[in-house]
Amino acid sequence: MTGVDTNIDAIVSGHTHQVYNHALPVSGWPAGRIRPVLQAGEYGENIGHLAVKVDETTHEVQSMTSEIVPLTNPDTSPRFPADPAVSAIVSDAVAVAAVKGNEKVGSITADFNKAKQTGGVEDNRGGESTLGNFVADVQLDATKDAGSQIAFMNPGGLRTDLTYASWGPGDADGSVSYRELANVQPFANTLVTLTLTGAQIRQILEQQWQPSGASRPFLKLGVSRGFTYTYDPTKPSGARITDMTLAGHVISATDSFTVTANKFLADGGDNFTTFASGTHRADSGKIDLDSMVDYFHAHPVVSPDYSQRAIGVHLSAPDANGYSPSDAITVTLSSLLFSGGEAPATRVELDYDGVAVGSAAIDPTVVDTTDEVGRAAITATIPGDGEAGMHYLTVRVPESNTSAVVPLQISALPALPVSALNDGNQTVFASVAASPSPVQAGSLVHLALAGHDGRTVSVVGYQPQLKVTTAAVRGGEWMCGFRPGIRRASIHSPCTPATVLSSGGRR
């Protein structure tokens, strides 16, 4: 307020529903002249009144006074009598709206809810919601002819739930009226399309964590079907979004997409400033409410989608060699459930390259102000016969059809020195320097198979990742059992704390 140009004589503000009449001195103005800053609250409870005196010759403002005039008494009754002509216009409009507003536009099979705080009454703008995702689906559909691929919806633009139960006489269960849709989205925002890169979309998702001091620490964007992402809530600001996909394809930083958002969001509202840097901006001219009505006309019966489109995933830290076969890994999960009263799923499963490796119960405790409701932790063992390279964990909640893929880079086991022995009967032995020392159950070793022709020893085969299944001391000598990764046969042989001996096979 103090930094605007001196040509600004007064500031009439809005949007935050506050009541104030403030005066600010302005450097360079005549003594005694101030700049009024006022806001008149909400719902016509007050009127902001400015009285301005202007020089008729120079057109310069000579003085200005401001006040907030209440239009209601403390008991909310009107302070002033209604104007008969205006009352007639209002009454006629209300009568017409009662008829047109109750016209049926479609049906739903269950509630579309906003996210809720503990207790299930107060809204949580930080939680993923069936309603927010549905509105994003609708707005994507409304702009598909413009080539839109992803749509986002701000939680503050959702004013009430879209409920299955009737709201009053003449409204059947499941029936959706124009009035109900208007109550959900009353702002008449137009839908805007713009081009964003993958890097910009990632930054927009990072901006869900609001700036320090914001009234709400987290604002959850509704996202359209087909777009999913994972995040790690333990990471620092700017590094929380881990992976994004569209129709199963990983989004890279340089990919470009046509994105839809309402004009408030597209202009950078609610601190989502990256939207404002989008290119090829085009206002579709389509009103959000009208787009919802058109959607129901095209899809007369609609059901909520209970799959989560964003999942929190935190992986336990690997050792110095990275994630390796037979390592234990703990996957801590969140945002597996909605909080608007939907029946909660009870269990989450974890696959490694399509093979089930663990599962856990889901904690349905509501977490206020954030999207962390639906938490679980799964500890699994990375398969011991896995190869080095990129592998994939899949998080699945079968009851809600929720899934997310988490890339996992597997490191190769370090090579170990090998020497060969011969017992005279062409049975080949290989000694393998083992780590750790002494050998422990669960350790991994590499084994080379060697052949002996009476003069030289040559390596004729290589069997990676033998796992020590047992280790015990018997009479001062280590006895070890092994599970080979290929032959699937048990091998029992003596081993020392520094050297493992195992039978290899016949040449």
C-alpha positions in Angstrom: 0.0 0.0 0.0 2.9 2.4 0.7 4.7 1.7 -2.5 2.1 2.6 -5.1 2.4 5.7 -7.3 1.6 9.1 -5.8 -1.1 9.5 -8.5 -3.2 6.9 -6.7 -5.6 9.0 -4.5 -7.4 6.2 -2.7 -7.4 2.4 -2.5 -10.6 0.4 -2.3 -9.7 -3.2 -1.6 -11.7 -6.5 -1.5 -11.5 -10.3 -1.6 -10.4 -10.8 2.0 -13.8 -10.0 3.5 -12.2 -7.6 6.1 -13.6 -4.4 7.5 -11.2 -1.4 7.8 -10.9 2.3 7.1 -7.2 3.1 7.2 -5.3 6.3 6.4 -1.7 6.4 5.0 0.5 9.5 4.6 2.1 9.9 1.2 5.5 11.4 0.7 5.3 14.6 -1.4 1.6 15.3 -0.8 0.4 18.5 0.9 0.4 18.6 4.6 -2.7 17.1 6.1 -3.7 15.1 3.0 -3.8 11.3 3.4 -4.5 8.3 1.2 -7.6 6.3 2.4 -7.5 2.5 2.3 -10.8 0.8 3.0 -12.7 -2.5 2.6 -16.3 -3.0 3.5 -16.4 -6.6 4.6 -18.7 -9.1 2.8 -22.3 -9.8 1.7 -23.4 -6.2 1.6 -23.2 -5.8 5.4 -21.5 -2.4 5.0 -20.8 0.2 2.3 -17.5 2.0 1.9 -18.1 5.7 1.4 -15.5 8.2 0.0 -16.2 12.0 -0.1 -13.9 13.7 -2.6 -13.3 17.4 -3.1 -11.8 18.3 -6.5 -10.6 21.6 -7.9 -12.8 22.4 -10.9 -10.0 24.1 -12.8 -7.0 21.9 -12.1 -9.0 18.7 -11.5 -6.6 18.0 -8.6 -8.0 16.4 -5.5 -8.1 18.9 -2.6 -9.4 16.6 0.1 -10.8 13.2 0.7 -12.6 11.6 3.7 -13.6 8.0 4.1 -15.9 5.9 6.3 -17.5 2.5 6.6 -21.3 2.7 6.8 -23.0 -0.3 8.3 -26.1 -1.5 6.5 -27.3 -3.9 9.2 -27.9 -3.6 12.9 -26.1 -5.8 15.4 -28.8 -8.4 15.1 -28.2 -8.4 11.3 -31.6 -6.8 10.6 -31.5 -4.0 7.9 -30.8 -0.4 9.1 -32.6 1.2 6.3 -36.0 0.5 4.7 -36.1 -1.3 1.4 -36.7 0.8 -1.8 -40.0 -0.4 -3.2 -38.8 -0.4 -6.9 -35.6 -2.3 -6.1 -37.6 -4.7 -3.9 -39.8 -5.6 -6.8 -36.9 -6.3 -9.1 -35.3 -8.5 -6.4 -38.5 -10.4 -5.7 -39.1 -11.1 -9.3 -35.5 -12.3 -9.8 -35.7 -14.6 -6.7 -39.0 -16.2 -8.0 -37.4 -16.8 -11.5 -34.3 -18.2 -9.9 -36.3 -20.6 -7.7 -37.8 -22.2 -10.8 -34.7 -22.2 -13.1 -32.3 -23.1 -10.3 -34.3 -26.2 -9.5 -34.1 -27.6 -13.0 -32.4 -30.9 -13.1 -29.2 -31.1 -15.1 -28.0 -34.6 -14.3 -27.5 -37.3 -11.6 -24.7 -38.5 -9.3 -24.3 -41.9 -7.7 -22.5 -40.7 -4.5 -21.2 -37.5 -2.9 -18.5 -35.4 -4.4 -16.8 -33.9 -1.3 -14.3 -31.3 -0.4 -11.5 -32.4 2.0 -12.3 -32.0 5.7 -10.4 -31.3 8.9 -10.6 -33.5 12.0 -14.2 -33.8 13.0 -15.5 -33.9 9.4 -17.1 -30.4 9.4 -14.5 -27.7 8.7 -13.0 -27.7 5.2 -9.4 -28.6 4.6 -8.1 -26.8 1.5 -4.9 -28.7 1.9 -6.4 -32.1 1.2 -7.0 -33.9 -2.1 -10.8 -34.2 -2.8 -13.1 -36.0 -5.1 -14.8 -32.7 -5.9 -11.6 -30.9 -6.8 -10.5 -33.7 -9.1 -13.9 -33.9 -10.7 -14.0 -30.2 -11.5 -10.6 -30.5 -13.1 -11.9 -33.4 -15.2 -14.8 -31.2 -16.3 -12.6 -28.3 -17.2 -10.3 -30.5 -19.2 -13.3 -31.9 -21.1 -14.5 -28.4 -21.8 -11.2 -27.3 -23.4 -10.3 -30.6 -25.2 -11.0 -28.9 -28.5 -8.2 -26.5 -27.7 -5.8 -29.4 -27.2 -5.7 -29.3 -23.4 -4.0 -32.2 -21.8 -4.0 -31.4 -18.0 -6.3 -29.2 -15.9 -5.9 -27.8 -12.4 -8.5 -26.5 -9.9 -7.8 -24.3 -6.9 -9.5 -25.5 -3.6 -10.8 -22.0 -2.7 -13.0 -22.1 -5.8 -15.0 -24.9 -4.4 -17.6 -23.4 -2.0 -19.7 -26.5 -1.0 -20.0 -30.2 -1.5 -22.1 -31.7 -4.3 -24.2 -34.2 -2.2 -26.2 -37.2 -3.2 -28.9 -36.6 -0.6 -31.7 -34.3 -1.5 -31.4 -30.8 -0.2 -35.2 -30.1 0.1 -38.7 -30.6 -1.3 -38.8 -31.4 -5.0 -35.2 -32.6 -5.1 -34.7 -36.4 -5.3 -31.7 -38.3 -4.0 -28.9 -38.2 -6.6 -30.5 -35.5 -8.6 -28.3 -32.5 -9.5 -29.9 -29.1 -10.1 -28.5 -26.0 -11.6 -28.7 -24.4 -8.2 -26.5 -27.0 -6.6 -23.8 -26.6 -9.3 -24.0 -22.8 -8.9 -23.5 -23.2 -5.2 -20.3 -25.2 -5.8 -18.8 -22.7 -8.3 -20.4 -19.3 -7.9 -17.6 -17.1 -9.3 -18.2 -17.2 -13.0 -14.6 -17.6 -13.9 -13.7 -18.2 -17.5 -11.4 -21.1 -18.4 -8.0 -20.3 -19.8 -5.6 -22.5 -21.7 -1.8 -22.0 -21.7 1.4 -23.8 -22.5 3.6 -24.9 -19.6 6.8 -27.0 -19.5 7.3 -30.0 -17.3 9.6 -27.9 -15.2 6.9 -25.2 -14.8 4.3 -27.8 -13.8 6.6 -29.2 -11.2 7.1 -25.7 -9.8 3.3 -25.2 -9.7 3.0 -28.3 -7.6 5.8 -27.1 -5.4 3.8 -23.9 -4.8 1.1 -25.9 -3.1 3.3 -25.5 -0.1 2.5 -21.8 0.5 4.9 -19.1 1.5 5.9 -18.6 5.1 3.2 -16.7 6.9 0.4 -17.6 4.6 -3.0 -18.1 6.3 -3.0 -21.7 5.0 0.3 -23.6 4.9 -0.8 -25.9 2.0 -3.3 -25.6 -0.8 -4.1 -28.8 -2.7 -4.8 -28.5 -6.4 -7.4 -30.7 -8.0 -5.8 -32.4 -11.0 -7.5 -34.0 -14.0 -7.7 -37.8 -14.7 -4.6 -39.3 -16.2 -2.1 -36.9 -14.5 -0.5 -38.3 -11.4 2.5 -37.4 -9.3 4.4 -38.5 -6.2 6.0 -36.3 -3.6 8.2 -36.6 -0.6 6.9 -34.4 2.3 10.2 -34.7 4.1 12.2 -33.0 1.4 13.1 -29.3 1.5 11.1 -26.6 -0.3 11.5 -26.8 -4.1 12.5 -30.5 -4.0 9.4 -32.2 -2.8 7.8 -33.3 -6.1 9.6 -36.5 -7.1 7.9 -37.9 -10.3 5.0 -36.8 -12.6 3.3 -38.9 -15.2 0.6 -38.3 -17.8 -1.3 -41.4 -19.1 1.5 -43.5 -17.6 4.3 -41.6 -19.4 7.0 -39.9 -17.3 7.0 -36.1 -17.7 10.4 -34.5 -18.2 11.4 -30.9 -17.5 11.5 -30.0 -21.2 8.2 -31.5 -22.2 5.4 -29.0 -23.1 1.7 -29.3 -22.4 -1.5 -27.4 -23.0 -3.0 -26.8 -19.5 -6.4 -25.5 -18.4 -7.1 -23.4 -15.3 -9.8 -20.9 -14.3 -8.8 -17.3 -14.8 -8.1 -16.7 -11.1 -5.6 -19.5 -11.1 -4.2 -18.8 -14.5 -3.4 -15.3 -13.4 -1.3 -16.6 -10.5 -3.9 -16.5 -7.7 -3.3 -18.0 -4.3 0.5 -17.7 -4.8 0.5 -20.1 -7.8 2.6 -17.5 -9.6 4.1 -19.8 -12.2 0.8 -20.0 -14.0 1.3 -16.4 -15.0 4.5 -17.2 -16.9 2.7 -19.7 -19.2 2.8 -19.0 -22.9 0.2 -19.1 -25.7 -2.5 -18.0 -23.3 -6.1 -18.1 -24.6 -9.3 -17.3 -22.7 -11.8 -19.8 -24.0 -14.7 -17.6 -23.0 -16.3 -20.7 -21.4 -17.7 -20.1 -17.9 -16.8 -22.7 -15.3 -20.4 -23.2 -14.2 -21.7 -23.4 -17.8 -18.9 -26.0 -18.5 -20.2 -28.1 -15.6 -23.8 -28.0 -16.8 -22.7 -29.0 -20.3 -20.7 -31.9 -18.9 -23.8 -33.3 -17.1 -25.8 -32.9 -20.3 -23.2 -35.0 -22.1 -22.8 -37.4 -19.1 -26.2 -37.7 -17.4 -25.0 -39.9 -14.6 -21.6 -39.3 -12.9 -19.8 -41.2 -10.2 -16.8 -40.0 -8.1 -13.4 -41.4 -8.7 -11.9 -42.6 -5.5 -8.3 -43.1 -6.8 -5.7 -40.7 -5.4 -3.9 -38.7 -8.0 -1.1 -37.7 -5.7 0.7 -39.9 -3.2 3.4 -39.1 -0.7 6.4 -41.5 -0.9 9.5 -41.5 1.2 12.2 -44.1 0.8 14.6 -45.1 3.6 18.2 -44.0 2.8 20.5 -46.5 1.0 23.9 -47.5 2.2 27.1 -46.2 0.8 26.8 -48.5 -2.2 23.2 -47.5 -3.0 20.2 -49.8 -3.1 21.5 -53.3 -3.7 19.8 -56.8 -4.0 18.8 -58.2 -0.6 18.9 -54.8 1.0 15.9 -54.0 3.2 14.0 -50.8 2.2 11.2 -49.0 4.0 8.6 -47.2 2.0 6.7 -44.6 4.0 3.5 -43.6 2.4 0.9 -40.8 2.8 -2.1 -39.3 1.0 -3.6 -42.7 0.4 -7.1 -41.6 1.5 -9.7 -38.9 1.1 -11.0 -37.1 4.2 -14.5 -35.9 3.1 -16.4 -38.9 4.5 -15.6 -41.4 1.9 -15.3 -45.1 3.0 -11.6 -45.5 3.6 -9.5 -48.2 1.9 -7.8 -50.5 4.5 -4.6 -51.9 2.9 -1.8 -50.8 0.6 0.4 -53.2 -1.4 4.0 -52.9 -2.7 5.3 -54.6 -5.9 8.9 -54.8 -7.2 9.0 -55.1 -10.9 5.4 -56.5 -10.8 6.1 -59.0 -8.0 4.5 -58.5 -4.6 7.1 -57.8 -1.9 5.0 -56.4 1.0 1.8 -54.8 2.3 0.5 -52.8 5.3 -2.6 -51.5 6.9 -3.6 -47.9 6.2 -3.9 -45.5 9.1 -7.1 -43.4 8.3 -6.4 -40.7 11.0 -7.2 -37.3 9.5 -4.2 -34.9 9.3 -5.3 -31.3 9.4 -4.2 -28.6 6.9 -2.2 -31.0 4.7 -2.8 -33.9 2.3 -1.2 -36.5 4.5 -4.3 -38.5 5.5 -3.9 -42.2 4.8 -0.5 -43.2 6.0 1.4 -46.5 6.0 4.9 -47.9 6.1 6.1 -51.1 4.3 9.5 -52.7 4.8 10.5 -55.1 2.1 13.6 -56.9 0.8 14.9 -56.0 -2.6 15.0 -59.4 -4.5 18.5 -60.9 -4.3 18.6 -62.0 -7.9 17.9 -58.5 -9.3 20.2 -57.0 -11.8 21.8 -53.6 -11.6 19.9 -50.8 -13.3 16.5 -49.1 -13.0 13.8 -51.1 -11.4 10.3 -50.0 -10.3 8.3 -50.1 -7.1 4.5 -49.9 -7.6 2.3 -48.7 -4.7 -1.2 -50.1 -5.1 -4.4 -49.6 -3.1 -6.8 -52.1 -4.8 -9.9 -50.9 -3.0 -9.7 -47.4 -4.5 -7.8 -48.3 -7.7 -5.0 -46.1 -6.6 -1.5 -46.8 -7.9 1.8 -45.0 -8.3 5.2 -46.1 -9.8 8.4 -45.2 -8.0 11.7 -45.6 -9.9 14.5 -47.4 -7.9 18.1 -47.4 -9.1 19.8 -50.7 -8.1 23.5 -50.8 -7.8 25.8 -53.7 -8.8 27.4 -55.6 -6.0 31.2 -55.0 -5.7 33.4 -57.6 -7.4 35.2 -60.0 -5.0 38.5 -61.8 -5.6 38.2 -65.5 -6.5 40.7 -68.5 -6.4 40.0 -72.1 -7.5 40.9 -75.4 -5.9 40.7 -79.0 -7.1 40.1 -82.1 -5.0 41.6 -84.5 -7.7 38.2 -85.8 -8.8 37.5 -82.9 -11.2 35.2 -81.3 -8.6 35.7 -77.6 -8.8 35.9 -75.4 -5.8 35.9 -71.7 -5.7 37.0 -69.6 -2.7 35.4 -66.2 -2.4 36.6 -63.4 -0.2 33.4 -62.5 1.7 32.2 -59.2 3.1 31.4 -58.5 5.9 33.9 -60.5 7.9 33.0 -62.6 9.7 30.3 -63.9 7.4 26.8 -63.2 8.6 23.5 -64.7 7.5 22.0 -62.4 4.9 25.4 -61.5 3.4 25.9 -61.6 -0.4 28.9 -63.0 -2.1 29.9 -63.5 -5.7 31.0 -67.0 -6.9 33.1 -67.9 -10.0 33.0 -71.5 -11.3 36.5 -72.8 -12.4 37.6 -75.8 -14.5 40.9 -77.7 -14.1 42.6 -79.5 -16.9 45.6 -80.7 -14.9 47.8 -77.7 -15.8 45.8 -74.5 -15.5 42.7 -73.2 -13.8 40.3 -71.2 -15.9 37.0 -69.5 -15.0 34.2 -71.1 -17.0 31.1 -69.6 -15.4 30.0 -66.8 -13.1 27.2 -67.0 -10.6 26.3 -63.6 -9.0 24.8 -62.8 -5.7 25.0 -66.0 -3.6 23.2 -65.2 -0.4 24.4 -66.6 3.0 21.3 -68.2 4.5 23.0 -69.6 7.7 26.2 -69.0 9.5 27.4 -70.7 12.6 30.7 -71.6 14.4 31.3 -75.3 14.8 34.5 -76.3 16.5 36.2 -73.1 15.7 35.2 -73.3 12.0 32.5 -71.3 10.3 29.8 -73.4 8.6 27.8 -71.5 6.0 24.7 -72.3 3.9 24.2 -70.6 0.6 21.2 -69.9 -1.7 22.6 -69.7 -5.2 20.8 -67.1 -7.4 20.6 -69.4 -10.5 20.7 -73.1 -9.6 18.3 -72.8 -6.7 20.3 -75.5 -4.9 21.5 -75.4 -1.3 25.2 -75.7 -0.8 26.7 -76.3 2.6 30.5 -76.0 3.1 33.0 -74.7 5.6 33.9 -71.1 5.5 36.3 -68.9 7.5 35.6 -65.4 8.7 37.4 -64.1 5.6 37.0 -66.8 3.0 33.9 -68.7 1.8 34.4 -72.2 0.3 31.5 -73.6 -1.7 31.2 -76.5 -4.1 30.8 -75.4 -7.6 30.0 -78.4 -9.8 31.7 -80.8 -12.2 33.7 -79.7 -15.3 
